[in-house]
Amino acid sequence: MSPLSRFLVGITLIGVFVCAAALGVAQTQQGITDEALENIEFDVEAEYYVRLINGDVVSGPVTESGSDSVGSFIRIKTPFGRARVYASEISWISLLELSYRARNRGLILPTANAIKGDHYIALVEGVLPMIGVGISDFLSVTAGRTLIPIIGWENQFSTVNIKGTVYEGENGLVEGGKQIYAFGINGAWMNDVNFIGHIYAVATFTGKRTSVSSIIHAKVAGKDLYTVNSGTLANPFSFPFQNGTIGVAFMMDVRFPEMHDLHFLGELWNADLTRPAQSGLFLGLRQANTAVTFDFGLTIIPGPNVIPAIAISWTPW
């Protein structure tokens, strides 16, 4: 087994182990401690997002904090009055703008947002376990490898992506909106012997409920002609992909009005600007809270072929 295979086997095993652990954690989840709530310095002008251990969500400005015989609590201003919430009832609390912890990615495409502390594990299409890790506030690393039993270990697909977020600031277009820029490198293996290397740049603009990202990428490493084997699943096929090929991608993420957790998600990918037919389109929905993200929809690829798309991810901390 090659060093690459050993490395990705390790990542896969860790991902599977953490996924299994998540099930147990979800069943025994407890609220935060009184001390943890008391140590939070609340901004009276900011809106906060609170996810309770029963799954309910409360959001709004924190107007009061205190304690009584039951424990430490906060009061949150809502459209229906001021809600008193105790520390023992709180599963997760932070600023509302930080509550969307999957903002660093779409179904496949990265946004310019850094992962930061929103480390995650994911399972894409039921066969591709992935892990995403934030290093400081600007470096993000993701990796994964398919686990399709009938095509053999050497014929699997693998990917490693390293992204650096270089700028984040107000965009001047929407109140509270941001503009974020990042650069990255991506390595993919279609079979262990077929390496494809890309560099890319991504820009993300955000509004109150909408995030739009555009990407330009260039192939800089690998062969000019690839032959892909998939074991007994399908016959081998070949395709040209020359170094220097430039492609683009676009992603839109829109949260539905008055809903904390439901988003429309759309992605458009093009591998080669000189060949518009080599494009794919994903349209779907994202259900996301502060711990679990569930993407589902349809992908249209050249053929044309329509493929169901599904991904689930867990952000444990």
PESULJO-V850394 format. One record per helix or strand of 3 or more residues. SS is the DSSP state (alpha for helix, beta for strand). FROM is the first residue (numbers start at 1). TO is the last residue. Records with the same first field share a line. If there is no record, write none. Layout:
BEGIN
SS->FROM-TO ; FROM-TO
END
This chain:
BEGIN
alpha->3-27 ; 34-38 ; 87-89 ; 96-98 ; 149-151 ; 153-155
beta->47-52 ; 57-67 ; 72-78 ; 81-86 ; 90-95 ; 120-124 ; 128-135 ; 139-146 ; 157-170 ; 178-190 ; 195-206 ; 210-222 ; 225-228 ; 237-240 ; 246-255 ; 262-270 ; 279-288 ; 292-301 ; 305-314
END
